[in-house]
Amino acid sequence: MDGGPRVPEQRRAPSPAEAAALRFSVLGPVRAWRAEEPLNTGSPQQRALLAALLLREGRTATAAELIDALWGPEPPSQALAAVRTYASRLRKVLDPGVLVSESGGYAVRGLGEGALDLTVAQDLAAEAEKARSGGDLHQAREVLGRALAQWDGEPLAGVPGPYAETQRVRLEELRLQLLESRLDMDLEQGCHAEAVSELTALTAAHPLRERLRELLMLALYRSGRQAEALAVYADTRRLLAEELGVDPRSGLRDLQQQILQADPALAEPSAPAVEPAAVQVRPAQLPATVPDFTGRSAFVTELSEVLASAEGRVMAVSALAGIGGVGKTTLAVHVAHQARSAFPDGQLYVDLQGAGPRAAEPETVLGSFLRALGTPDSSVPDSLDDRAALYRSVLDGRRVLVLLDNAKDAAQVRPLLPGTEGCAALVTSRVRMVDLAGAHLVDLDVMSPDEALQLFTKIVGEERVAAEREAALDVVAACGFLPLAIRIAASRLAARRTWTVSVLAAKLADERRRLDELQAGDLAVKATFELGYGALDPAQARAFRLLGLADGPDISLAAAAAMLDLPPEDTEDLLESLVDTSLLESAAPGRYRYHDLVRLYARACAERDEWPPSERSAAVSRLLDFYLSTAAGVYALERPGDRLVDHLATPERPGLVFADRHRAQDWLYAEAVSLLACVRQSAGSGLLARAVDALWAAVDLAESGTNSKEYAGVAATLCEAARKAADPRAEARALITLAYAHSVTGRFDLAGEEAGRARELTTASVDPLASCWSSNILGVIAVYQSRNEDGEAHLNQAIEGFRTCDDSPGEASALCNLSRIHLATGRTESAVTLARQGTRMYDAMGHALKGANGRYALGLALTQHGALTEATARLQEALEVFRDSRQHLWEGMSLFRLAEVDLAARHPGQAASNAEAALTVLRGIGGDWRRANVLVVLGQALNGIGQPGRAQVCWREALDLFEALEAPEADQVRALLQPLAMA
């Protein structure tokens, strides 16, 4: 009896009825279905007979072979009769003609395609291998995942007999081989961080399987964890020597040497065997070139020649410099489009916002570029240097053009340069980048009169210009021959058929005021903007002026409506008309932005023309009211019954209303940058109190990871503004937001100082709810710093204060936090009681998100109480909500706590997997203290699965972090390391 290869020719074609009817599984419990109806496959021995026949896949098994399969060398005396009985019973259950008698034996015939899960898995595996050989890794991974999904637990589960045992081993080996293939492809596509968690669990379950260890070493190395990768080798070598008396195979030894030597070949994913470019993402990010591109032929030729030389050079860099509006971007985009064929692996583009108040950070741009090149989020490093190194590695061997538009200076540009042969970069900036080594510098001046006239003619029309050529020359001269100014002036004339070119020339001749940023000798283009602005009707002009006052990078339709104090429909009409005049850009459906130069002009117009002048501050006030009101609504939707919204400043206008919390969260995260910009902008005015409250209402942004740094920066700005304004109430509230932001990022000393100062101020300013919040934060920080007596006092004070304020959610929060104090001081039963009480209060109010915080606290208490099954259930519930709510900090911490439960339940393999997943989620957020705690648990889990070398690496990193923080947990880690040091 064997489970050898299928013999397709021995399977007859099924009838349509049969093909639609029967399905069988052996990659789990042996089961059968007719359509969706499960069939009774009988006793374990009867299922063993069915499994034996299914695994022969159409070939006949003799009675003797079946007896040997079910009972081995010592069958019962009635074995033959029993086989016949089992066969008879199965015939009654299955369709006629499926189980057939033949030559003294039996066979299963007439099954349709896909009737057996093993056949499906084998076919999918073959399809995946074919896709991989063809270079389509994405398709191969997806298909192989479907093949692995056919397994449903242990193969042939519960089936007795020696044949079943042999087949279980074979089928499990098949699953592991497919898993190794999929994980290998994961690493080829750069999914290193995600693979570490899975590989850690697999090496725990299969400690002697060297291929899994090899993949784990490679995944760790590519995740920047070289010491752990080498520790895996040491652990493997020790284990193989102890268990088998052998050394690691050559592949594992060679990989260790490559890691020791930092072999560059390991720093990037290996290429597929055939057509490596087929699996690479080819970004095509170039903006559209303008259809009426005019002139600049000498520059086009010069730049094209530089780009054409990229193939034989380390890197071709051209830097275009010139004043704003001179056409740098238009020229660069035009040249880049012409050169696309020379860069078949893609084109990257970014606006570096160098002319604005906050230029783009190189690390942010690199993150965006890496994702565009196919790097998963989890594999993007945190630091600028690491991102730049990975960026260069990803580009190695590829021919990619990078267009860096609107750069601030050479320092911003350098990390973004490819640095490899075959790639090229085009840079535009208002400054000459003489300090950009090796760059081909191009100074872009204004257009020649002929080029300027050609551009003007293309927009206005040949007939109108030909009739008034001299006037047209006067127009382009008044525009300073700057392309942006010419385009705006020509667009205004093209839209007004009753105007002549002479009329336009006369208007420009009368307007000689300038924007400093748009000077070209003694020529200026402010007159051009004046012309476009002067042609607006009063409603358009007002919208143009006021919207330019907002500091955010763009503005939504709803926010613009609030700022203009108009209905959304009227606002949209106005904004779209401004888009038509080229004075405003449509960034995306429902979102608008200014060109940076036009924004400066719009603000100058507001300073000059807005009457009364108070309307300027009123517009910003209305925008702040919109953000405050909407953010408060989001907060209330996520936290029913929370009294914070009742204690915030009352905005004069309503905000948006959402049907559910998911849409509310979508709005908050989509508007985060613009909201924070508005709050920061309002710090130095009479809007301070409302700005602070808007930031408080948007407290979820502090925990998001993506916006945490900016949130803390805005909070610090508000604190300083409140101090200068001698406003203790505003300062206290700003300090609360700052303390909360610092506690999230693990800066507990700062958070404690800020919360303490806030509580002092709230007492003086009679702000009871703010006082409760500050006490609650102080209690949480005391938990982290093991100051249990202080923490209990703070939290009891918070509980009493929340009760006085009739703030049940706040009380529930403080109760859950107090549970942590009771845990730390050995009062486990009361800790569970407190956490249950807080969670029930949340549930009674319908708090999904805060209820997850309650379940998190309850999971901690139950773990220490020994109720591990319930602890796992509560933490899993919390994890699902945190993931759904995009609360990455608490998602990672829930995974960490699940790892602690797994350790307590003596499941170190699962603990290691969860701890690895926690590290991946917490990258860049949560602070060093939290990371160190996760590393401690990961080390304990690794030690439990026989990887003491890797455990030691984790503990040493944790010790370094704790010692730098002067945290008491360092003593615990030293105790863990001591036995290993003595061994």
KENUPA-793199 format. One record per residue (C-alpha): residue in three letters; x, y, z. Coordinates in steps of 0.02 Angstrom, whole numbers, plus 32768, in hexadecimal, padded with zeros to 4 digits. Last residue first. Example, Ala and Ser with C-alpha at 12.3 -4.5 7.8 and 13.67 -1.06 7.14 Angstrom:
KENUPA-793199
ser82AC7FCB8165 ala82677F1F8186 
END
This chain:
KENUPA-793199
ala853F8591860C met8569861F8686 ala853686A8860D leu8496864C85E3 pro8469863C869C gln848886F886B5 leu842387388620 leu83788720866F ala83B087718712 arg83F8880486B1 val834E8815865C gln82F2881F8701 asp836E88A28741 ala8352890E86A6 glu8298891586CF pro82C289A1874B ala82CD8A1D86BA glu83638A9186AA leu83228AB885F9 ala83CC8A9285AC glu83D889FB861F phe832D89BC85E4 leu835D89CD852C asp840689788540 leu83B588ED85A6 ala833188D18520 glu83B988C2849B arg84158847850A trp837587E68527 cys835187D4846E val840287998447 gln83FB871C84D6 ala835986D48494 arg83AC86BB83EB gly84338655843C pro83B685F884AB gln835185B48417 gly830785168461 ile824F853C8458 gly8245857F850A asn82DD85EF84F1 leu8283863C845D ala81E9865D84C8 gln824F86AC8553 gly82AB871884D4 leu8208874F8485 val81C7877D8532 val826087E98555 leu825A883484A6 val81A5886984C0 asn81D688C28561 ala8266891A8508 arg81F38957847E arg817C899F84FF trp820889FE8555 asp82548A3684AF gly81BC8A978474 gly810C8A688440 ile811E8A8D8387 gly81A78A798302 arg819089BF82ED leu8104898A8361 val80A9891D82E1 thr814588B882B6 leu817B88A5836B ala80CD88678398 ala80D187E6830B glu817687A48350 ala8128879883FD asn8092873B83B7 ser810086BC835D ala817386A483F3 ala80DE86868465 gln8097860783E8 gly813A85A683F1 pro814885BC84AD his809F856884D1 arg80B7854A858A ala800F859785BC ala806D86238617 leu80D5863F857C asp803A8645850E val7FEC86C38585 glu808687328578 ala8080872484BA leu7FCA875B84C1 arg800587F38523 phe807F881F8498 leu7FFA88098413 ser7F8A887E8476 met801A88FB8481 gly802E88FB83C4 glu7F76891A83A5 trp7F7A899C842F leu7FFE8A0283D7 his7FB289E5832B gln7F088A2E8354 arg7EC28A1C82A5 ser7E108A0782E9 asp7DF7895B829B arg7EA1892482DA phe7E7989638389 val7DD0890D8385 glu7E1988658351 leu7EA4886F83D2 ala7E2A8893845F glu7DC587F78437 gln7E658792842D leu7E9987D784D6 arg7DF487A48524 ala7DFA86F384DC thr7EB086D9850D ala7E8D871085C0 glu7DF6869C85C5 thr7E6286068599 leu7EF0863F860C ala7E8F864F86AE gly7F30864A8714 his7F1086E98778 gln7FA7873B8726 thr7F5B871B867C leu7EAE874F86B7 ala7EF087F886EE leu7F47881A8649 gly7EAF87E285E4 leu7E418854864D ala7EAF88E98623 tyr7EA588C08569 arg7DEC88A08578 gly7DD5894E85C0 asn7E3A899D8535 ala7DCD893D84BA gly7D3589858510 lys7D838A2F84EE leu7D798A0A8434 ala7CCD89B88432 his7C7A8A2784B4 gly7BC189FA84B5 met7B9C8A4D855C ala7B7889A985B6 asp7C13895E8566 tyr7C8389E685AE met7C3A89CF865C arg7C4F8914864D thr7D06892C861E gly7D27899B86B5 gln7CD78920872E arg7D30888C86E0 ala7DD788E886F1 leu7DB3891187A8 thr7D80885E87D1 val7E188814877A ala7E8B888887DB ser7E2D885D887B glu7E5687A68860 thr7F0C87CA8836 arg7F3C883788C9 gly7FF7881588B5 thr803388CA88B4 ala805088D587F8 leu7FA7888887D5 his7F5089048848 ile7FA7899387ED arg7F70894E8745 ser7EBB89438782 leu7EC989FC87AB asn7EDC8A1A86F0 cys7E3B89BC86CE leu7DE38A1F8755 ala7E298AC38710 ser7DE58A9B8663 ala7D3B8A6986A8 glu7D318B0D8709 gly7D598B6E866A pro7CD38B0F860D ser7C568B33869A asp7C728BF0869C asp7BF58C30871C cys7C6F8CBD8745 thr7C708C8787FD arg7C888BD487C6 phe7D198C088758 gly7D698C6387EB glu7D568BD08861 ile7DA38B5B87E2 ala7E318BD487BB gln7E5D8BE68874 asn7E5E8B2A8884 leu7ECF8B2687EB his7F4C8BA48830 ala7F578B4F88DA glu7F6C8AA3888B gly7FF58AE48819 asp80568B3388A7 glu80558A8E8906 asn807F8A2B886B arg81168A8C882F ser81488A0187B7 gln81768A7E872C tyr80F58A3C86B1 val806F8A388738 ala80A08AE88770 ile80868B2286BE val7FD68ADB86C0 gly7FAE8B328764 leu7FF18BD98726 ile7F848BC6868C asn7EEA8BA886F8 ser7F148C3D8767 ser7F288CAC86CD trp7E828C708686 cys7E278C90872A ser7E6F8D418735 ala7E378D618683 leu7D898D2E86B8 pro7D8D8DA3874D asp7DCA8E4386F9 val7DCF8EBE878A ser7E608F288747 ala7ECE8F1287DF thr7EA88E5987F3 thr7EBB8E408739 leu7F668E95873F glu7FAD8E2087C1 arg7F668D8A8765 ala7FB68DC486C3 arg80608DD88716 gly80568D248751 ala801E8CE986A5 glu80B18D438654 glu81328D0186CD gly80EF8C5086BF ala80EC8C568601 leu81A08C9185FD asp81D88C02866D phe816C8B86860D arg81AF8BA1855F gly81698AFC8520 thr811C8B3C847E val806A8B2A84C1 ser809A8B7D8564 his80E28C108503 ala80408C2984A3 tyr7FDA8C208544 ala804B8C9D8599 leu803D8D128503 thr7F7F8D058500 ile7F788D2485BB leu7FF38DB585AE ala7F828E07852E arg7EF18DF785A7 ala7F558E438634 glu7F968ECF85C6 ala7EE78EFB858A arg7EA88F08863E pro7F448F63867A asp7F3A8FEC85F5 ala7FD2905C8612 ala7FDA907F8556 lys809290518552 arg806D8FB085AF ala7FDB8F89853B ala80478FA284A1 glu80CF8F2F84E7 cys80528EA7850E leu80008EBC8463 thr80A78EA2840A ala80CB8E078473 ala80228DBE8443 val80468DE1838B gly80EA8D828398 ala80998CF183F4 tyr80158CE1836B glu809B8CEA82E3 lys80F98C598332 ser805D8BEF834E asn80168C06829F thr80438B5E824E gly804F8B0182F2 ser7F948B11830E glu7F9A8B2783CA ala7FAB8BE583CD leu7F2C8BF28340 asp7EA98BA783B4 val7EB68C47841C ala7E538CAA839A ala7DDD8CF1841E trp7E758D2F8480 leu7EBC8D8483E5 ala7E168DDB83C5 asp7E118E0F847C val7EBD8E608472 ala7E8D8EBD83D3 arg7DEB8EF78424 ala7E4A8F4484B5 leu7ECE8F918444 leu7E598FE883C9 gly7E8990978400 ser7F289081839C gly7FD1902D83AA ala7F978F7B83B2 ser7F1C8F838320 gln7F9C8F51829C arg7FCB8EB68302 val7F148E828309 cys7EFF8EA1824F ala7F998E3B8225 leu7F5E8DAF8297 leu7EB78DA8823B ser7F0A8DAE8190 val7F7F8D1F81B9 ala7EFA8CB5820E glu7E6F8CCF818E ala7E778C208142 tyr7E958BD381ED leu7E008C28823C trp7D8D8C0F81A6 asp7DAF8B54819C gln7D948B488258 ala7CE78B958247 arg7CBF8B2081B8 his7CEE8A8D8226 arg7C8F8AD582BB asp7BE88AD08265 ala7B6A8B448210 phe7BD88BDD8219 val7BAD8C93823D leu7C1A8D2181FB gly7C378DBD8261 pro7BC28E3D82AB arg7BE78EF682B9 glu7C078F65834F pro7C768EE983A7 thr7C588EC98460 ala7CFC8EB684BD leu7D108E078502 his7CC68DCC85A6 asp7C2E8D74855E val7C9B8D1A84E0 leu7D048CD5856E arg7C6B8C8785C1 asp7C7C8BDB8571 gly7BCF8B8F8561 pro7BEF8B3C84BA arg7CA98B308494 glu7CC98B1183DA leu7C388B7F83A3 ala7C658C038425 tyr7D198C0F83E7 val7CE18C1B8332 gly7C658CA38361 ala7CED8D0183C0 ala7D5B8CF58326 thr7CCE8D3C82BC ser7CAC8DCE8331 leu7D638DF9834C tyr7D8E8DEA8293 phe7CFD8E56825C asp7D1B8ED382E7 leu7DD18EE182B0 leu7D988F0781FF arg7D1C8F888240 ser7DA68FDA82A6 val7E188FDF820F ala7D8E903A81B2 ala7D6D90AF8245 ser7E2790DA824E arg7E219116819C glu7D75916581B0 ser7DBE91D68238 pro7E0E923C81AE pro7D619280817F trp7D7D927480F3 glu7DF691FF809E asp7E58925D801A arg7F0C9275804E glu7F3091EB80CC ala7EBD9174806E cys7F1291A17FCA ala7FBC917E8016 arg7F7990D78050 ala7F3F90AC7FA1 tyr7FE890E07F5C leu8044906C7FCF arg7FCB8FE07FA4 val7FEA90017EEC leu80A28FE57F06 asp80868F3F7F60 his800E8EFE7EDD tyr7F6C8EF77F3B arg7F0B8E5F7F73 tyr7E608E0C7F65 arg7E0B8D6D7F9F gly7D5E8D297F72 pro7D9F8CB57EE9 ala7E5B8CC07EF1 ala7EDD8D4C7EF1 ser7E6E8DC27E8C glu7EDC8E597E71 leu7EB28F117E8D leu7EDD8FB07E2D ser7EDB8F517D89 thr7E3B8FAF7D54 asp7DDA8F0C7D44 val7E128ED97DF2 leu7DC98F7B7E33 ser7D248F4D7DE1 glu7D2E8EA37E36 leu7D478EF97EDC leu7CB28F6B7EC7 asp7C3C8EE17E8E glu7C778E717F1C thr7C578EFB7F9A asp7BA78F157F5B glu7B818E5C7F71 pro7BD88E528019 pro7B6D8EE18061 leu7BD28F7D808C asp7C2E8FBF8124 leu7CCE8FD180BF met7D368F71813F ala7CAB8EF4815D ala7C938ED480A4 ala7D4F8EC08091 ala7D508E3D811B ala7CC48DDC80C4 leu7D1A8DE6801B ser7DBD8DA78064 ile7E588E108073 asp7F0B8DF9803C pro7FBB8E058084 gly7F718E508123 asp7F978F038156 ala7EEE8F50812B leu7EF9900880FB gly7EF38FE38040 leu7E3F8FAD8055 leu7E12905F8084 arg7E5790BB7FEE phe7E1C90457F64 ala7D7090337FB4 arg7D5D90F17FBD ala7D9491047F09 gln7D1A90807ECE ala7C8990D37F29 pro7CB991807EE9 asp7CCA914A7E32 leu7D78911D7DFA ala7DCD91807D70 gly7E3491E27DED tyr7E8091427E31 gly7EBB910B7D86 leu7EFE91B87D61 glu7F4C91CC7E0B phe7FA091257DF5 thr7FEB91677D54 ala8019920B7DA5 lys807991A67E27 val80E4916D7D99 ala817791E07DA8 leu8201922B7D3F asp828E928C7D8F gly830191F67D89 ala8291915F7D90 gln822D916F7E31 leu81A890F27E62 glu81D390CF7F19 asp81CA91877F43 leu8117918F7F09 arg8104922E7EA1 arg809A92C37E86 arg80A0930B7DD5 glu7FEB93047D9A asp7FBC93867D17 ala802093377C89 leu7FCE92907CAD lys7F2192D97C94 ala7F58932F7BF4 ala7FA0928D7BAF leu7EFE92307BD4 val7E9992B47B7A ser7F1292AF7AE9 val7EFE91F37ADA thr7E4692127ABE trp7DC191E57B3C thr7D1391AF7B04 arg7D4590F97AF6 arg7D6F90EC7BAD ala7DAA903C7BDD ala7E3F90447B69 leu7E7490E87BB9 arg7E74909D7C68 ser7ED290037C2B ala7F5390727BD5 ala7F7590D07C76 ile7F8590307CDC arg7FF58FDA7C5B ile806390737C48 ala807B907F7D05 leu80AB8FC87D12 pro811E8FD57C7A leu8181906C7CB9 phe81A590E37C2A gly81A091707CAB cys80E4916E7C9E ala80EB92227C62 ala815991E57BD4 val80DA915E7BA9 val805091E17BA1 asp80B592627B3E leu80E091DC7ABE ala802791B77AAD ala800392707A94 glu808492737A08 arg803791D779B7 glu7F85921979B8 ala7F2C91C57923 ala7FA191307927 val7F7A911579E0 arg7EBE910579C9 glu7ECC908F7933 glu7F53901F797A gly7EF48FEF7A17 val7EFE90237ACE ile7F568F897B14 lys7FCA8F5F7A83 thr7FE990187A63 phe8024903C7B15 leu809C8FA87B0C gln80E08FE27A63 leu80F090957AA4 ala8157905A7B36 glu81C58FF27AC4 asp81E390887A52 pro820490FE7AE3 ser828290837B2D met824290277BC4 val827D90527C73 asp831C90017CB1 leu833D8F4C7CDB asp83EA8F327D23 val841F8E7F7D03 leu849B8E257D72 his84D98D777D47 ala84EF8D297DF1 gly85908CD47E24 ala858C8D117ED8 leu84F28D737F0B asp85478E087F5F val85288E7C7ECA met846E8E5A7ED9 arg842F8EFB7E8E val83968F317EF1 arg82E08F387EB7 ser82E08E7D7EA1 thr82C48DF47E21 val831E8D4E7E26 leu83258CC97D9E ala83708C247DD4 ala83B78B927D73 cys83C78AD67D83 gly84308A637D15 glu84C18A567D8D thr84928A6B7E43 gly84908AFF7EBB pro83D28B107EBD leu83CC8BC27F02 leu834B8BDD7F8C pro83C88BE8801C arg84208C7A7FC4 val83868CE37F9D gln835A8D318045 ala84108D5C8066 ala841C8DA77FB7 asp83998E2B7FDC lys82DE8E4C7FE0 ala82A98DE07F4E asn82138E107EE2 asp820D8D6E7E7D leu82778CD37E93 leu825C8C6D7DF5 val82A78BBF7E05 leu82C68B567D68 val82D98A9B7D83 arg83478A1B7D2C arg835589877DA1 gly83EE89227DD3 asp83F889767E7C leu835989DA7E9B val8322896F7F30 ser83CF897B7F7A arg83D58A387F68 tyr832D8A477FBE leu836489CE8047 ala83F98A3C806D ala83918ADC806B arg83118A8D80DF asp83988A558157 asp83E98B018158 leu83448B5C8173 ser83138AED8205 asp82758A858219 pro828C89F7819C val820789C98119 ser81EA890D8123 ser81438919817F asp80FF898F80FB pro812289118070 thr81A689437FED gly815D89447F3D leu81B889D67EEC ala812A8A4C7F18 arg813D8A157FCD leu81F58A3E7FC7 phe81D28AE87F78 ser81528B177FFE gly81C88AE5808A leu82538B448036 val81E68BDF802E thr81C18BD480E8 glu827A8BBA8110 pro82A88C5180A5 glu82328CC38106 ala81C58D2F8095 ala81E28DEA80A9 arg817E8E44812E pro81658EFE810F gly81538EE68053 ala81CF8F017FC6 gly82218E587FE1 gln817E8DFB7FCF leu81DA8D5B7F9F asp815C8D357F14 val81808C7E7EED tyr81938C157E51 leu81D28B657E2D gln81E48B1D7D7E gly81E88A647D55 asp824D89CA7D28 pro825289F47C6F phe82BE8A8F7C85 ala82FC8ABA7BD6 ser82498AAD7B94 arg82138B347C0E ala828D8BB67BCB gln820C8C217B70 his819D8C1D7C0A ala822E8C567C77 val82568CE67C01 his81A38D267C0B val819B8D0F7CC8 ala823E8D6E7CDE leu82078DFC7C6C thr815E8E117CC1 thr81AD8E057D6D lys822F8E8B7D48 gly81B48F007CF3 val81EF8FAA7D2E gly81608FB67DAB gly81D08FC17E43 ile82808FF77E1B gly82FD8F817DCD ala83648EE57DE8 leu83658E417D8B ala83D38DB77DD3 ser84068D287D62 val84468C867DAC ala84848BEF7D4A met84BC8B5F7DB8 val85498AE27DB7 arg855A8B007CFE gly854A8A947C63 glu848E8A837C61 ala84708B347C9E ser84B98B867C02 ala840D8B9B7BB2 leu83D88C027C48 val84638C7F7C28 glu84398C887B70 ser83828CA57B96 leu83B08D347C0A glu84128D907B84 thr83948D717AFA val83018DAB7B63 phe83658E437B9D ala838C8E767AEB ser82D78E5A7AB6 arg828F8EC57B43 gly81FE8EF17AD0 thr81498EC97AF5 phe80EA8E417B50 asp80348E517B19 pro7FFC8DA17B48 val803E8DB27BFA thr80958D167C39 ala80308CAA7CAE pro80808C8D7D58 leu81058C057D5F gln80DB8B7A7DD9 ala80F08ADF7D6E pro812F8A617DED arg816589B97DA8 val814C89377E30 gln81C488A97E14 val818887F97DF3 ala81A287F87D37 ala824988517D47 pro829887B07D86 glu827987597CE1 val829D86A67D15 ala82E886617DB6 pro829786E27E24 ala830E87647E6F ser835187597F20 pro830E87DA7F96 glu838B885E7FCD ala840F886A8052 leu844687B68042 ala84AB87D17FA3 pro8505885F7FFB asp856187DD8067 ala856888228117 gln860487B48134 leu85BA876281CF ile851487528174 gln856586FF80DD gln85C4868A8150 gln8523865681A8 leu84CF863A8100 asp855C85C680CB arg8547855F8169 leu848B854F814F gly84A08519809A ser852D84A180C8 arg84C78439813F pro84CE845881FA asp854283E38259 val851183368295 gly84FE82D8833A leu844382C68324 glu83F3831483BF glu8483836C8417 ala84E6839A837B leu844B83CF831D leu8411843A83B0 arg84B9849183C6 arg84C884B9830E thr841584F88307 asp842C8569839F ala84CC85B28356 tyr847785CE82AE val83E2862282FF ala845B868F8362 leu84A686CC82BE ala83FA87088285 glu83DB8756832F ala847C87BB8322 gln844F87F38272 arg83A4883B829D gly839188BE8213 ser82F2887081CC arg83588827813C tyr83C187C881BA leu832887888216 ala82D687498176 leu837986F5813E met8391869D81E4 leu82DB866681E6 leu82EA861F8136 glu838185BB8168 arg832C857C8204 leu82978544819D arg830C84E98126 glu8362849581B9 arg82CC843581FB leu830A83F782A4 pro829F846D830F his81F9844782B9 ala817384958329 ala81E7851C836D thr822F853882C0 leu817E85508281 ala815185D18307 thr81EC863982E3 leu81CE86278228 glu811F86728238 ser815A8709829C val81F487268231 ala8190871E818E glu813487C181AE ala81D7881F81C7 his822587D98129 cys819B87F680A9 gly821888308025 gln81D287D67F8E glu825B87527F8C leu8240873C8047 asp81898711802E met81BC869E7F9F asp822886398016 leu819886398091 arg812685F0800B ser81A385697FDD glu81C2853E8093 leu8107853180AF leu80F584BE8018 gln817D844E805C leu812E84518108 arg8085841E80C2 leu80D2838F805F glu812C835380FB glu808783558159 leu803A82ED80CF arg80C6826D80D4 val80C4825F8193 arg8008824C8195 gln801781CA810B thr8085815B8175 glu800D81698209 ala7F788144819B tyr7FCE80A98158 pro7FF8806D8207 gly7F4380728243 pro7ECC80EB8294 val7E768187824D gly7E58821082CF ala7E9E82998261 leu7EC8825E81B2 pro7F3282FB819B glu7F4583668239 gly7EEC840E822E asp7E8984498199 trp7F0284478108 gln7EB684888065 ala7EEF85388094 leu7FA085058065 ala7F6C84F77FAF arg7F15859F7FB4 gly7FB385EF7FFA leu8015859D7F6E val7FA385F37EF0 glu7FBD869F7F3E arg807886877F4F ala808A864F7E9A gln802086E07E5B his808E875F7EB3 leu812C87047E81 asp8107870D7DC7 gly81B486E37D80 gly817D86567D0C ser81CE85D57D7C arg8168861E7E0B ala80C786107DA8 lys80ED855B7D7D glu811685347E31 ala807285817E67 glu800F851A7DE9 ala8065847A7E26 ala803984A97EDB leu7F8684CC7EA6 asp7F7884207E57 gln7FC183CC7EF0 ala7F4D842A7F67 val7EB384017EFE thr7EE4834A7EF6 leu7EF983487FB4 asp7E4F839A7FCB leu7DF783117F69 ala7D6383397EF8 gly7DC083C37E9A glu7DA783727DF1 gly7D1A82F37DF8 leu7D20824A7E4B gly7CEE81B37DE3 arg7D50812F7E40 val7D7880F67EF0 ala7DC680487EEC tyr7DAD7FA07F3E gly7DFB7EF27F3E gly7DDE7E417F04 ser7DFE7E6E7E4F glu7D887F067E54 ser7D017F407ECA val7CCA7FF57EAF leu7CB2808B7F22 val7C7081187EB4 gly7BF580B37E4C pro7B5B80E77EAB asp7B7481887F11 leu7BBE81787FBE val7B64814D8060 lys7B2580A08030 arg7BCB80757FDF leu7C2380A88080 arg7BC1802980E4 ser7BEE7F9D806C ala7CA67FCB806E tyr7CA97FCB812D thr7C557F208130 arg7CCF7ED980AF val7D627F178113 ala7D187ECD81B3 ala7D017E25815F leu7DB87E268129 ala7DF17E5681D8 gln7D8F7DCF8232 ser7E277D7F8284 pro7E6B7E2882BC pro7F047E6D8260 glu7FB57E5A82A3 pro802F7E96821D gly7FD97F3F8205 trp7F267F618238 leu7ED67FDA81BC ala7F587FE18132 asp7F817F29813E ile7EC97EFE812C leu7EBB7F758099 glu7F517F288042 ala7F0C7E79805C ala7E627EAC8016 thr7EB57EEF7F7B ala7EBE7FAA7F59 thr7E8A7FE17EAB arg7ECC80857E64 gly7E58811C7E56 glu7EB381957EC6 arg7F11811D7F38 leu7EFA81A17FC0 leu7E3D81947FB1 leu7E4080D77FCC ala7EAA80E08069 ala7E43817280AC leu7DA081118094 leu7DE8807A80F0 ala7E2680E8817F arg7D7B813B8187 gln7D2F808F81A2 gln7DB1806C8229 pro7D8681128280 ser7CCD80E8827B gly7C53812D81FB thr7C6781A48167 asn7BC481FD818B leu7BAD827A80FF pro7BB68338810D glu7B3A8398809D glu7B868429803B ala7B8983CD7F92 arg7B9083197FCE trp7C178322804F ala7C9D82AC8091 arg7D1682B58123 val7DBE826F815C pro7DF682ED81E0 gly7E80835F819F leu7ED6835A80F7 val7E6F82BF80C9 ser7DD683178088 phe7D5082D98010 arg7CD183297F9B leu7C3C82D77F44 ala7BAB83217EE4 ala7BD183977E55 ala7C4C83267DFE glu7BDD82917E1D ala7B4682E37DCE pro7BAB831E7D39 ser7BEE826E7D1D pro7CA282527D4A ala7D2B822F7CCB arg7D84818E7CF6 arg7E1A81917D67 gln7EA181117D39 glu7EED81897CBB pro7F1182047D45 val7F8B81917D9F arg7FB381F47E3C pro805E81EA7E87 gly808081757F18 gly8019815F7FB6 asp804980AB7FD2 met800080008000 
END
